[in-house]
Amino acid sequence: MMMDNIAGEPILARPPEASWNTVRSEDRRAAGELEIESAVVVPPATAALWAVLATVIMLFAGFSSAYLVRRASPDWIPIYAPSILWINTGLLLFSSLTLEIAKTTRKFGMQAAFRGWFIAAVGFGALFLAGQWMAWSDLATKGIFLPTSPHGSFFYMLSAVHAFHVIAGMLALGVVLMRHWRESGHAGAGDPVNLCATYWHFVTGIWIYLYWLFFVWR
């Protein structure tokens, strides 16, 4: 748009300046969009953990499918269930519980209590592995070995695969404990303590499922 000045020369009219309120409103809108984007972004460590858990689920799902197909055969004979498996299940549940207590003490800055409960969780995991070894030994004393029966073969194989994941979880817990021995660190979505706790609860759930599959559901 052009206007004439006193000398008759055309001049350009200034566009209206944006008000201060409009600028602040746009800044708030941009900040809100940035906050939403940061909230939905999954930390790489969390994404990696969920990828690992998905892989483990597919692994045990494949074994379970093979187990169910083989179980339908007429020559299927159930094996003896060692009584210590109940104790082992309780040990793993207590391990998950102590890990949650450790996380709670960490939120309140109780570093010594955090270390104690964290070590207890690892200790219960070690006792679980020892109990599993005793269960295998109990089966062996009764003449039940890996090639003795299909049921025994599946139990030995799947319980061993699960024990391997328990050992991996204990190693991860040990590394995290050493890293946070003096300072608990920040409890965020990608925090190693929370990630290890999620993995450990998952391993506990897998064992409960296996016990139900082998000895409860007939």
mmCIF file of the C-alpha atoms, coordinates in Angstrom:
data_MODEL
# 
_entry.id   MODEL 
# 
loop_
_atom_site.group_PDB 
_atom_site.id 
_atom_site.type_symbol 
_atom_site.label_atom_id 
_atom_site.label_alt_id 
_atom_site.label_comp_id 
_atom_site.label_asym_id 
_atom_site.label_entity_id 
_atom_site.label_seq_id 
_atom_site.pdbx_PDB_ins_code 
_atom_site.Cartn_x 
_atom_site.Cartn_y 
_atom_site.Cartn_z 
_atom_site.occupancy 
_atom_site.B_iso_or_equiv 
_atom_site.pdbx_formal_charge 
_atom_site.auth_seq_id 
_atom_site.auth_comp_id 
_atom_site.auth_asym_id 
_atom_site.auth_atom_id 
_atom_site.pdbx_PDB_model_num 
ATOM 1   C CA . MET A 1 1   ? 0.000  0.000   0.000  1.00 0.00 ? 1   MET A CA 1 
ATOM 2   C CA . MET A 1 2   ? 1.418  3.403   -0.935 1.00 0.00 ? 2   MET A CA 1 
ATOM 3   C CA . MET A 1 3   ? 0.674  6.913   0.356  1.00 0.00 ? 3   MET A CA 1 
ATOM 4   C CA . ASP A 1 4   ? 1.709  10.410  -0.886 1.00 0.00 ? 4   ASP A CA 1 
ATOM 5   C CA . ASN A 1 5   ? 3.721  12.658  1.402  1.00 0.00 ? 5   ASN A CA 1 
ATOM 6   C CA . ILE A 1 6   ? 3.605  16.433  1.397  1.00 0.00 ? 6   ILE A CA 1 
ATOM 7   C CA . ALA A 1 7   ? 6.092  16.656  -1.493 1.00 0.00 ? 7   ALA A CA 1 
ATOM 8   C CA . GLY A 1 8   ? 3.939  14.366  -3.528 1.00 0.00 ? 8   GLY A CA 1 
ATOM 9   C CA . GLU A 1 9   ? 6.399  11.453  -3.359 1.00 0.00 ? 9   GLU A CA 1 
ATOM 10  C CA . PRO A 1 10  ? 4.900  8.018   -2.691 1.00 0.00 ? 10  PRO A CA 1 
ATOM 11  C CA . ILE A 1 11  ? 5.927  6.245   0.515  1.00 0.00 ? 11  ILE A CA 1 
ATOM 12  C CA . LEU A 1 12  ? 5.349  2.683   1.723  1.00 0.00 ? 12  LEU A CA 1 
ATOM 13  C CA . ALA A 1 13  ? 3.022  2.187   4.647  1.00 0.00 ? 13  ALA A CA 1 
ATOM 14  C CA . ARG A 1 14  ? 4.384  0.141   7.608  1.00 0.00 ? 14  ARG A CA 1 
ATOM 15  C CA . PRO A 1 15  ? 2.738  -3.186  8.285  1.00 0.00 ? 15  PRO A CA 1 
ATOM 16  C CA . PRO A 1 16  ? 1.131  -3.410  11.704 1.00 0.00 ? 16  PRO A CA 1 
ATOM 17  C CA . GLU A 1 17  ? 3.540  -4.700  14.352 1.00 0.00 ? 17  GLU A CA 1 
ATOM 18  C CA . ALA A 1 18  ? 2.680  -7.914  16.199 1.00 0.00 ? 18  ALA A CA 1 
ATOM 19  C CA . SER A 1 19  ? 1.467  -7.296  19.701 1.00 0.00 ? 19  SER A CA 1 
ATOM 20  C CA . TRP A 1 20  ? 3.410  -8.532  22.721 1.00 0.00 ? 20  TRP A CA 1 
ATOM 21  C CA . ASN A 1 21  ? 0.556  -10.839 23.710 1.00 0.00 ? 21  ASN A CA 1 
ATOM 22  C CA . THR A 1 22  ? 0.593  -12.479 20.289 1.00 0.00 ? 22  THR A CA 1 
ATOM 23  C CA . VAL A 1 23  ? 4.338  -13.152 20.531 1.00 0.00 ? 23  VAL A CA 1 
ATOM 24  C CA . ARG A 1 24  ? 3.994  -14.634 24.005 1.00 0.00 ? 24  ARG A CA 1 
ATOM 25  C CA . SER A 1 25  ? 1.099  -16.801 22.858 1.00 0.00 ? 25  SER A CA 1 
ATOM 26  C CA . GLU A 1 26  ? 3.144  -18.195 19.985 1.00 0.00 ? 26  GLU A CA 1 
ATOM 27  C CA . ASP A 1 27  ? 6.090  -18.866 22.326 1.00 0.00 ? 27  ASP A CA 1 
ATOM 28  C CA . ARG A 1 28  ? 3.847  -20.743 24.735 1.00 0.00 ? 28  ARG A CA 1 
ATOM 29  C CA . ARG A 1 29  ? 2.379  -22.768 21.885 1.00 0.00 ? 29  ARG A CA 1 
ATOM 30  C CA . ALA A 1 30  ? 5.852  -23.695 20.611 1.00 0.00 ? 30  ALA A CA 1 
ATOM 31  C CA . ALA A 1 31  ? 7.000  -24.627 24.104 1.00 0.00 ? 31  ALA A CA 1 
ATOM 32  C CA . GLY A 1 32  ? 3.931  -26.815 24.573 1.00 0.00 ? 32  GLY A CA 1 
ATOM 33  C CA . GLU A 1 33  ? 4.548  -28.635 21.302 1.00 0.00 ? 33  GLU A CA 1 
ATOM 34  C CA . LEU A 1 34  ? 8.193  -29.215 22.282 1.00 0.00 ? 34  LEU A CA 1 
ATOM 35  C CA . GLU A 1 35  ? 7.138  -30.588 25.659 1.00 0.00 ? 35  GLU A CA 1 
ATOM 36  C CA . ILE A 1 36  ? 4.679  -32.990 24.021 1.00 0.00 ? 36  ILE A CA 1 
ATOM 37  C CA . GLU A 1 37  ? 7.338  -34.202 21.600 1.00 0.00 ? 37  GLU A CA 1 
ATOM 38  C CA . SER A 1 38  ? 9.843  -34.788 24.423 1.00 0.00 ? 38  SER A CA 1 
ATOM 39  C CA . ALA A 1 39  ? 7.207  -36.634 26.442 1.00 0.00 ? 39  ALA A CA 1 
ATOM 40  C CA . VAL A 1 40  ? 6.440  -39.158 23.695 1.00 0.00 ? 40  VAL A CA 1 
ATOM 41  C CA . VAL A 1 41  ? 10.076 -39.818 22.781 1.00 0.00 ? 41  VAL A CA 1 
ATOM 42  C CA . VAL A 1 42  ? 11.165 -43.205 24.178 1.00 0.00 ? 42  VAL A CA 1 
ATOM 43  C CA . PRO A 1 43  ? 14.734 -43.313 25.530 1.00 0.00 ? 43  PRO A CA 1 
ATOM 44  C CA . PRO A 1 44  ? 17.001 -45.625 23.500 1.00 0.00 ? 44  PRO A CA 1 
ATOM 45  C CA . ALA A 1 45  ? 17.709 -47.830 26.531 1.00 0.00 ? 45  ALA A CA 1 
ATOM 46  C CA . THR A 1 46  ? 13.992 -48.326 27.148 1.00 0.00 ? 46  THR A CA 1 
ATOM 47  C CA . ALA A 1 47  ? 13.365 -49.160 23.499 1.00 0.00 ? 47  ALA A CA 1 
ATOM 48  C CA . ALA A 1 48  ? 16.233 -51.666 23.568 1.00 0.00 ? 48  ALA A CA 1 
ATOM 49  C CA . LEU A 1 49  ? 14.830 -53.316 26.687 1.00 0.00 ? 49  LEU A CA 1 
ATOM 50  C CA . TRP A 1 50  ? 11.373 -53.723 25.168 1.00 0.00 ? 50  TRP A CA 1 
ATOM 51  C CA . ALA A 1 51  ? 12.960 -55.198 22.048 1.00 0.00 ? 51  ALA A CA 1 
ATOM 52  C CA . VAL A 1 52  ? 14.800 -57.744 24.220 1.00 0.00 ? 52  VAL A CA 1 
ATOM 53  C CA . LEU A 1 53  ? 11.629 -58.612 26.132 1.00 0.00 ? 53  LEU A CA 1 
ATOM 54  C CA . ALA A 1 54  ? 9.706  -59.061 22.895 1.00 0.00 ? 54  ALA A CA 1 
ATOM 55  C CA . THR A 1 55  ? 12.413 -61.435 21.643 1.00 0.00 ? 55  THR A CA 1 
ATOM 56  C CA . VAL A 1 56  ? 12.295 -63.460 24.870 1.00 0.00 ? 56  VAL A CA 1 
ATOM 57  C CA . ILE A 1 57  ? 8.503  -63.667 24.676 1.00 0.00 ? 57  ILE A CA 1 
ATOM 58  C CA . MET A 1 58  ? 8.704  -65.029 21.135 1.00 0.00 ? 58  MET A CA 1 
ATOM 59  C CA . LEU A 1 59  ? 11.344 -67.545 22.261 1.00 0.00 ? 59  LEU A CA 1 
ATOM 60  C CA . PHE A 1 60  ? 9.225  -68.954 25.078 1.00 0.00 ? 60  PHE A CA 1 
ATOM 61  C CA . ALA A 1 61  ? 6.101  -68.788 22.935 1.00 0.00 ? 61  ALA A CA 1 
ATOM 62  C CA . GLY A 1 62  ? 7.806  -71.006 20.363 1.00 0.00 ? 62  GLY A CA 1 
ATOM 63  C CA . PHE A 1 63  ? 8.886  -73.481 23.040 1.00 0.00 ? 63  PHE A CA 1 
ATOM 64  C CA . SER A 1 64  ? 5.377  -73.458 24.513 1.00 0.00 ? 64  SER A CA 1 
ATOM 65  C CA . SER A 1 65  ? 3.808  -74.229 21.154 1.00 0.00 ? 65  SER A CA 1 
ATOM 66  C CA . ALA A 1 66  ? 6.147  -77.180 20.666 1.00 0.00 ? 66  ALA A CA 1 
ATOM 67  C CA . TYR A 1 67  ? 5.387  -78.364 24.204 1.00 0.00 ? 67  TYR A CA 1 
ATOM 68  C CA . LEU A 1 68  ? 1.618  -78.266 23.665 1.00 0.00 ? 68  LEU A CA 1 
ATOM 69  C CA . VAL A 1 69  ? 1.883  -80.145 20.379 1.00 0.00 ? 69  VAL A CA 1 
ATOM 70  C CA . ARG A 1 70  ? 4.088  -82.840 21.923 1.00 0.00 ? 70  ARG A CA 1 
ATOM 71  C CA . ARG A 1 71  ? 1.899  -83.092 24.992 1.00 0.00 ? 71  ARG A CA 1 
ATOM 72  C CA . ALA A 1 72  ? -1.077 -84.120 22.869 1.00 0.00 ? 72  ALA A CA 1 
ATOM 73  C CA . SER A 1 73  ? 0.703  -87.356 21.912 1.00 0.00 ? 73  SER A CA 1 
ATOM 74  C CA . PRO A 1 74  ? -0.668 -90.582 23.421 1.00 0.00 ? 74  PRO A CA 1 
ATOM 75  C CA . ASP A 1 75  ? 2.716  -91.572 24.886 1.00 0.00 ? 75  ASP A CA 1 
ATOM 76  C CA . TRP A 1 76  ? 2.882  -88.434 27.085 1.00 0.00 ? 76  TRP A CA 1 
ATOM 77  C CA . ILE A 1 77  ? 3.717  -89.256 30.714 1.00 0.00 ? 77  ILE A CA 1 
ATOM 78  C CA . PRO A 1 78  ? 3.836  -86.405 33.305 1.00 0.00 ? 78  PRO A CA 1 
ATOM 79  C CA . ILE A 1 79  ? 6.925  -86.260 35.480 1.00 0.00 ? 79  ILE A CA 1 
ATOM 80  C CA . TYR A 1 80  ? 7.278  -85.770 39.205 1.00 0.00 ? 80  TYR A CA 1 
ATOM 81  C CA . ALA A 1 81  ? 7.232  -82.115 40.371 1.00 0.00 ? 81  ALA A CA 1 
ATOM 82  C CA . PRO A 1 82  ? 10.008 -81.446 42.922 1.00 0.00 ? 82  PRO A CA 1 
ATOM 83  C CA . SER A 1 83  ? 8.552  -79.815 46.024 1.00 0.00 ? 83  SER A CA 1 
ATOM 84  C CA . ILE A 1 84  ? 11.394 -77.313 46.164 1.00 0.00 ? 84  ILE A CA 1 
ATOM 85  C CA . LEU A 1 85  ? 9.963  -75.582 43.097 1.00 0.00 ? 85  LEU A CA 1 
ATOM 86  C CA . TRP A 1 86  ? 7.385  -73.949 45.361 1.00 0.00 ? 86  TRP A CA 1 
ATOM 87  C CA . ILE A 1 87  ? 10.198 -72.515 47.467 1.00 0.00 ? 87  ILE A CA 1 
ATOM 88  C CA . ASN A 1 88  ? 12.045 -71.377 44.351 1.00 0.00 ? 88  ASN A CA 1 
ATOM 89  C CA . THR A 1 89  ? 8.944  -69.556 43.135 1.00 0.00 ? 89  THR A CA 1 
ATOM 90  C CA . GLY A 1 90  ? 8.630  -67.793 46.481 1.00 0.00 ? 90  GLY A CA 1 
ATOM 91  C CA . LEU A 1 91  ? 12.305 -66.794 46.378 1.00 0.00 ? 91  LEU A CA 1 
ATOM 92  C CA . LEU A 1 92  ? 11.901 -65.179 42.982 1.00 0.00 ? 92  LEU A CA 1 
ATOM 93  C CA . LEU A 1 93  ? 8.760  -63.352 44.096 1.00 0.00 ? 93  LEU A CA 1 
ATOM 94  C CA . PHE A 1 94  ? 10.576 -62.083 47.194 1.00 0.00 ? 94  PHE A CA 1 
ATOM 95  C CA . SER A 1 95  ? 13.410 -60.947 44.939 1.00 0.00 ? 95  SER A CA 1 
ATOM 96  C CA . SER A 1 96  ? 11.019 -58.822 42.878 1.00 0.00 ? 96  SER A CA 1 
ATOM 97  C CA . LEU A 1 97  ? 9.456  -57.449 46.058 1.00 0.00 ? 97  LEU A CA 1 
ATOM 98  C CA . THR A 1 98  ? 12.806 -56.433 47.570 1.00 0.00 ? 98  THR A CA 1 
ATOM 99  C CA . LEU A 1 99  ? 13.753 -54.764 44.306 1.00 0.00 ? 99  LEU A CA 1 
ATOM 100 C CA . GLU A 1 100 ? 10.603 -52.640 44.479 1.00 0.00 ? 100 GLU A CA 1 
ATOM 101 C CA . ILE A 1 101 ? 11.418 -51.753 48.099 1.00 0.00 ? 101 ILE A CA 1 
ATOM 102 C CA . ALA A 1 102 ? 14.905 -50.732 46.967 1.00 0.00 ? 102 ALA A CA 1 
ATOM 103 C CA . LYS A 1 103 ? 13.380 -48.434 44.348 1.00 0.00 ? 103 LYS A CA 1 
ATOM 104 C CA . THR A 1 104 ? 11.128 -46.859 46.992 1.00 0.00 ? 104 THR A CA 1 
ATOM 105 C CA . THR A 1 105 ? 13.992 -46.190 49.409 1.00 0.00 ? 105 THR A CA 1 
ATOM 106 C CA . ARG A 1 106 ? 15.902 -44.655 46.538 1.00 0.00 ? 106 ARG A CA 1 
ATOM 107 C CA . LYS A 1 107 ? 13.138 -42.127 45.920 1.00 0.00 ? 107 LYS A CA 1 
ATOM 108 C CA . PHE A 1 108 ? 13.484 -40.946 49.528 1.00 0.00 ? 108 PHE A CA 1 
ATOM 109 C CA . GLY A 1 109 ? 17.263 -40.650 49.278 1.00 0.00 ? 109 GLY A CA 1 
ATOM 110 C CA . MET A 1 110 ? 17.931 -43.573 51.653 1.00 0.00 ? 110 MET A CA 1 
ATOM 111 C CA . GLN A 1 111 ? 21.098 -44.730 49.934 1.00 0.00 ? 111 GLN A CA 1 
ATOM 112 C CA . ALA A 1 112 ? 22.176 -47.283 52.536 1.00 0.00 ? 112 ALA A CA 1 
ATOM 113 C CA . ALA A 1 113 ? 18.730 -48.905 52.552 1.00 0.00 ? 113 ALA A CA 1 
ATOM 114 C CA . PHE A 1 114 ? 18.721 -48.870 48.760 1.00 0.00 ? 114 PHE A CA 1 
ATOM 115 C CA . ARG A 1 115 ? 21.987 -50.797 48.658 1.00 0.00 ? 115 ARG A CA 1 
ATOM 116 C CA . GLY A 1 116 ? 20.787 -53.285 51.269 1.00 0.00 ? 116 GLY A CA 1 
ATOM 117 C CA . TRP A 1 117 ? 17.496 -54.106 49.559 1.00 0.00 ? 117 TRP A CA 1 
ATOM 118 C CA . PHE A 1 118 ? 19.184 -54.218 46.164 1.00 0.00 ? 118 PHE A CA 1 
ATOM 119 C CA . ILE A 1 119 ? 21.736 -56.737 47.425 1.00 0.00 ? 119 ILE A CA 1 
ATOM 120 C CA . ALA A 1 120 ? 18.889 -58.748 48.981 1.00 0.00 ? 120 ALA A CA 1 
ATOM 121 C CA . ALA A 1 121 ? 17.184 -58.925 45.583 1.00 0.00 ? 121 ALA A CA 1 
ATOM 122 C CA . VAL A 1 122 ? 20.354 -60.291 43.992 1.00 0.00 ? 122 VAL A CA 1 
ATOM 123 C CA . GLY A 1 123 ? 20.746 -62.730 46.889 1.00 0.00 ? 123 GLY A CA 1 
ATOM 124 C CA . PHE A 1 124 ? 17.235 -64.099 46.452 1.00 0.00 ? 124 PHE A CA 1 
ATOM 125 C CA . GLY A 1 125 ? 18.016 -64.577 42.773 1.00 0.00 ? 125 GLY A CA 1 
ATOM 126 C CA . ALA A 1 126 ? 21.126 -66.580 43.656 1.00 0.00 ? 126 ALA A CA 1 
ATOM 127 C CA . LEU A 1 127 ? 19.098 -68.723 46.062 1.00 0.00 ? 127 LEU A CA 1 
ATOM 128 C CA . PHE A 1 128 ? 16.570 -69.337 43.288 1.00 0.00 ? 128 PHE A CA 1 
ATOM 129 C CA . LEU A 1 129 ? 19.317 -70.648 41.004 1.00 0.00 ? 129 LEU A CA 1 
ATOM 130 C CA . ALA A 1 130 ? 20.614 -72.894 43.780 1.00 0.00 ? 130 ALA A CA 1 
ATOM 131 C CA . GLY A 1 131 ? 17.081 -74.182 44.303 1.00 0.00 ? 131 GLY A CA 1 
ATOM 132 C CA . GLN A 1 132 ? 16.719 -74.925 40.604 1.00 0.00 ? 132 GLN A CA 1 
ATOM 133 C CA . TRP A 1 133 ? 19.909 -76.963 40.724 1.00 0.00 ? 133 TRP A CA 1 
ATOM 134 C CA . MET A 1 134 ? 18.493 -78.891 43.666 1.00 0.00 ? 134 MET A CA 1 
ATOM 135 C CA . ALA A 1 135 ? 15.285 -79.525 41.717 1.00 0.00 ? 135 ALA A CA 1 
ATOM 136 C CA . TRP A 1 136 ? 17.268 -80.930 38.797 1.00 0.00 ? 136 TRP A CA 1 
ATOM 137 C CA . SER A 1 137 ? 19.255 -83.094 41.196 1.00 0.00 ? 137 SER A CA 1 
ATOM 138 C CA . ASP A 1 138 ? 16.023 -84.335 42.775 1.00 0.00 ? 138 ASP A CA 1 
ATOM 139 C CA . LEU A 1 139 ? 14.718 -85.381 39.375 1.00 0.00 ? 139 LEU A CA 1 
ATOM 140 C CA . ALA A 1 140 ? 17.999 -87.102 38.584 1.00 0.00 ? 140 ALA A CA 1 
ATOM 141 C CA . THR A 1 141 ? 17.876 -89.158 41.790 1.00 0.00 ? 141 THR A CA 1 
ATOM 142 C CA . LYS A 1 142 ? 14.444 -90.410 40.695 1.00 0.00 ? 142 LYS A CA 1 
ATOM 143 C CA . GLY A 1 143 ? 15.771 -91.452 37.309 1.00 0.00 ? 143 GLY A CA 1 
ATOM 144 C CA . ILE A 1 144 ? 14.352 -88.514 35.362 1.00 0.00 ? 144 ILE A CA 1 
ATOM 145 C CA . PHE A 1 145 ? 16.961 -87.109 32.986 1.00 0.00 ? 145 PHE A CA 1 
ATOM 146 C CA . LEU A 1 146 ? 16.888 -85.004 29.849 1.00 0.00 ? 146 LEU A CA 1 
ATOM 147 C CA . PRO A 1 147 ? 16.217 -87.926 27.436 1.00 0.00 ? 147 PRO A CA 1 
ATOM 148 C CA . THR A 1 148 ? 14.030 -89.914 29.861 1.00 0.00 ? 148 THR A CA 1 
ATOM 149 C CA . SER A 1 149 ? 10.666 -88.498 28.771 1.00 0.00 ? 149 SER A CA 1 
ATOM 150 C CA . PRO A 1 150 ? 9.345  -85.639 26.622 1.00 0.00 ? 150 PRO A CA 1 
ATOM 151 C CA . HIS A 1 151 ? 7.942  -83.888 29.698 1.00 0.00 ? 151 HIS A CA 1 
ATOM 152 C CA . GLY A 1 152 ? 11.285 -84.102 31.461 1.00 0.00 ? 152 GLY A CA 1 
ATOM 153 C CA . SER A 1 153 ? 13.129 -82.929 28.365 1.00 0.00 ? 153 SER A CA 1 
ATOM 154 C CA . PHE A 1 154 ? 10.965 -79.825 28.049 1.00 0.00 ? 154 PHE A CA 1 
ATOM 155 C CA . PHE A 1 155 ? 11.282 -79.033 31.754 1.00 0.00 ? 155 PHE A CA 1 
ATOM 156 C CA . TYR A 1 156 ? 15.074 -79.357 31.787 1.00 0.00 ? 156 TYR A CA 1 
ATOM 157 C CA . MET A 1 157 ? 15.428 -77.325 28.615 1.00 0.00 ? 157 MET A CA 1 
ATOM 158 C CA . LEU A 1 158 ? 13.032 -74.478 29.420 1.00 0.00 ? 158 LEU A CA 1 
ATOM 159 C CA . SER A 1 159 ? 14.092 -74.168 33.066 1.00 0.00 ? 159 SER A CA 1 
ATOM 160 C CA . ALA A 1 160 ? 17.725 -73.989 31.899 1.00 0.00 ? 160 ALA A CA 1 
ATOM 161 C CA . VAL A 1 161 ? 16.893 -71.268 29.358 1.00 0.00 ? 161 VAL A CA 1 
ATOM 162 C CA . HIS A 1 162 ? 15.058 -69.374 32.086 1.00 0.00 ? 162 HIS A CA 1 
ATOM 163 C CA . ALA A 1 163 ? 18.010 -69.806 34.471 1.00 0.00 ? 163 ALA A CA 1 
ATOM 164 C CA . PHE A 1 164 ? 20.260 -68.277 31.812 1.00 0.00 ? 164 PHE A CA 1 
ATOM 165 C CA . HIS A 1 165 ? 18.043 -65.183 31.724 1.00 0.00 ? 165 HIS A CA 1 
ATOM 166 C CA . VAL A 1 166 ? 18.099 -65.029 35.524 1.00 0.00 ? 166 VAL A CA 1 
ATOM 167 C CA . ILE A 1 167 ? 21.910 -65.062 35.463 1.00 0.00 ? 167 ILE A CA 1 
ATOM 168 C CA . ALA A 1 168 ? 21.888 -62.284 32.851 1.00 0.00 ? 168 ALA A CA 1 
ATOM 169 C CA . GLY A 1 169 ? 19.575 -60.256 35.072 1.00 0.00 ? 169 GLY A CA 1 
ATOM 170 C CA . MET A 1 170 ? 21.798 -60.782 38.118 1.00 0.00 ? 170 MET A CA 1 
ATOM 171 C CA . LEU A 1 171 ? 24.827 -59.595 36.172 1.00 0.00 ? 171 LEU A CA 1 
ATOM 172 C CA . ALA A 1 172 ? 22.930 -56.486 35.082 1.00 0.00 ? 172 ALA A CA 1 
ATOM 173 C CA . LEU A 1 173 ? 21.806 -55.843 38.670 1.00 0.00 ? 173 LEU A CA 1 
ATOM 174 C CA . GLY A 1 174 ? 25.378 -56.200 39.879 1.00 0.00 ? 174 GLY A CA 1 
ATOM 175 C CA . VAL A 1 175 ? 26.676 -53.694 37.329 1.00 0.00 ? 175 VAL A CA 1 
ATOM 176 C CA . VAL A 1 176 ? 23.920 -51.205 38.200 1.00 0.00 ? 176 VAL A CA 1 
ATOM 177 C CA . LEU A 1 177 ? 24.605 -51.630 41.923 1.00 0.00 ? 177 LEU A CA 1 
ATOM 178 C CA . MET A 1 178 ? 28.298 -50.850 41.472 1.00 0.00 ? 178 MET A CA 1 
ATOM 179 C CA . ARG A 1 179 ? 27.492 -47.780 39.385 1.00 0.00 ? 179 ARG A CA 1 
ATOM 180 C CA . HIS A 1 180 ? 25.038 -46.466 41.979 1.00 0.00 ? 180 HIS A CA 1 
ATOM 181 C CA . TRP A 1 181 ? 26.861 -47.583 45.119 1.00 0.00 ? 181 TRP A CA 1 
ATOM 182 C CA . ARG A 1 182 ? 27.406 -44.050 46.430 1.00 0.00 ? 182 ARG A CA 1 
ATOM 183 C CA . GLU A 1 183 ? 24.776 -42.091 44.533 1.00 0.00 ? 183 GLU A CA 1 
ATOM 184 C CA . SER A 1 184 ? 21.369 -43.403 43.523 1.00 0.00 ? 184 SER A CA 1 
ATOM 185 C CA . GLY A 1 185 ? 21.189 -41.257 40.399 1.00 0.00 ? 185 GLY A CA 1 
ATOM 186 C CA . HIS A 1 186 ? 18.112 -39.924 38.634 1.00 0.00 ? 186 HIS A CA 1 
ATOM 187 C CA . ALA A 1 187 ? 15.030 -42.144 38.546 1.00 0.00 ? 187 ALA A CA 1 
ATOM 188 C CA . GLY A 1 188 ? 13.786 -41.516 35.022 1.00 0.00 ? 188 GLY A CA 1 
ATOM 189 C CA . ALA A 1 189 ? 12.272 -43.548 32.222 1.00 0.00 ? 189 ALA A CA 1 
ATOM 190 C CA . GLY A 1 190 ? 15.661 -44.661 30.911 1.00 0.00 ? 190 GLY A CA 1 
ATOM 191 C CA . ASP A 1 191 ? 17.198 -45.095 34.354 1.00 0.00 ? 191 ASP A CA 1 
ATOM 192 C CA . PRO A 1 192 ? 19.230 -48.354 34.646 1.00 0.00 ? 192 PRO A CA 1 
ATOM 193 C CA . VAL A 1 193 ? 17.690 -49.229 38.020 1.00 0.00 ? 193 VAL A CA 1 
ATOM 194 C CA . ASN A 1 194 ? 14.145 -49.031 36.646 1.00 0.00 ? 194 ASN A CA 1 
ATOM 195 C CA . LEU A 1 195 ? 15.119 -50.898 33.491 1.00 0.00 ? 195 LEU A CA 1 
ATOM 196 C CA . CYS A 1 196 ? 16.738 -53.720 35.472 1.00 0.00 ? 196 CYS A CA 1 
ATOM 197 C CA . ALA A 1 197 ? 13.697 -53.917 37.746 1.00 0.00 ? 197 ALA A CA 1 
ATOM 198 C CA . THR A 1 198 ? 11.402 -54.214 34.713 1.00 0.00 ? 198 THR A CA 1 
ATOM 199 C CA . TYR A 1 199 ? 13.533 -57.021 33.290 1.00 0.00 ? 199 TYR A CA 1 
ATOM 200 C CA . TRP A 1 200 ? 13.653 -58.798 36.647 1.00 0.00 ? 200 TRP A CA 1 
ATOM 201 C CA . HIS A 1 201 ? 9.873  -58.671 37.106 1.00 0.00 ? 201 HIS A CA 1 
ATOM 202 C CA . PHE A 1 202 ? 9.531  -60.012 33.584 1.00 0.00 ? 202 PHE A CA 1 
ATOM 203 C CA . VAL A 1 203 ? 11.824 -62.952 34.386 1.00 0.00 ? 203 VAL A CA 1 
ATOM 204 C CA . THR A 1 204 ? 9.777  -63.634 37.526 1.00 0.00 ? 204 THR A CA 1 
ATOM 205 C CA . GLY A 1 205 ? 6.584  -63.666 35.476 1.00 0.00 ? 205 GLY A CA 1 
ATOM 206 C CA . ILE A 1 206 ? 8.126  -66.057 32.948 1.00 0.00 ? 206 ILE A CA 1 
ATOM 207 C CA . TRP A 1 207 ? 8.984  -68.542 35.704 1.00 0.00 ? 207 TRP A CA 1 
ATOM 208 C CA . ILE A 1 208 ? 5.467  -68.417 37.165 1.00 0.00 ? 208 ILE A CA 1 
ATOM 209 C CA . TYR A 1 209 ? 4.125  -69.111 33.687 1.00 0.00 ? 209 TYR A CA 1 
ATOM 210 C CA . LEU A 1 210 ? 6.505  -72.058 33.208 1.00 0.00 ? 210 LEU A CA 1 
ATOM 211 C CA . TYR A 1 211 ? 5.613  -73.584 36.551 1.00 0.00 ? 211 TYR A CA 1 
ATOM 212 C CA . TRP A 1 212 ? 1.914  -73.296 35.725 1.00 0.00 ? 212 TRP A CA 1 
ATOM 213 C CA . LEU A 1 213 ? 2.505  -74.775 32.266 1.00 0.00 ? 213 LEU A CA 1 
ATOM 214 C CA . PHE A 1 214 ? 4.487  -77.785 33.485 1.00 0.00 ? 214 PHE A CA 1 
ATOM 215 C CA . PHE A 1 215 ? 2.890  -78.746 36.787 1.00 0.00 ? 215 PHE A CA 1 
ATOM 216 C CA . VAL A 1 216 ? -0.393 -76.895 37.410 1.00 0.00 ? 216 VAL A CA 1 
ATOM 217 C CA . TRP A 1 217 ? -2.218 -77.052 34.100 1.00 0.00 ? 217 TRP A CA 1 
ATOM 218 C CA . ARG A 1 218 ? -2.779 -80.742 33.433 1.00 0.00 ? 218 ARG A CA 1 
# 
